[in-house]
Amino acid sequence: MQKKEFIMVVKFGRRTTRANGQLTPGQGVEAHVNEGKKNGGRVLYTANRAPAVQNRDRIYEIILTSQDGRYAAIGEVVNIGSFEALPAPEGFNIPVVYGESHGELRHWVAISNIRMIEGGIRKGEYVSVNNVELLDSLHGNAPLIYATERR
């Protein structure tokens, strides 16, 4: 078994809701936290892309964030999968604002203990696996970043 060593950082962009409305990145982060609050800290994050296969078993936490890091939430990764290969675990829900279906989104991350990072992501707190300050990495084009905490 591989060592759990990464935090999967997902940078939110604008996202369409079930009513074809648009959520800002901050609203998307808050929708996941609010769903978690209603559901014992559990929520299902869905996406078009999954983490690289070689990294999936190494991810222990996930951060959902806006590009500037001001709106950010962190939670523990319970499992990662694809709707095509593995149903999402029972008790983990997609935020209600996105509807009951995952639609076109093929991959999921089951998150427990999701909570806002008070004050957002702070400089010096996290670093990407490429040894770049996380806040600097968030300004790049990659929607998914692997990071670690600075100790």
Secondary structure, 3 states (H helix, E strand, C coil): CCCCCEEEEEECCCEECCCCCEECHHHHHHHHHHHHHHCCCCEEEEECCCCCHHHHCCEEEEEEECCCCCCEEEEEEEEEEECCCCCCCCCCCCCHHHCCCCCCCCEEEEEEEEEECCCCCCCCCEEECCCCEHHHHCCCCCCEEEEEECC
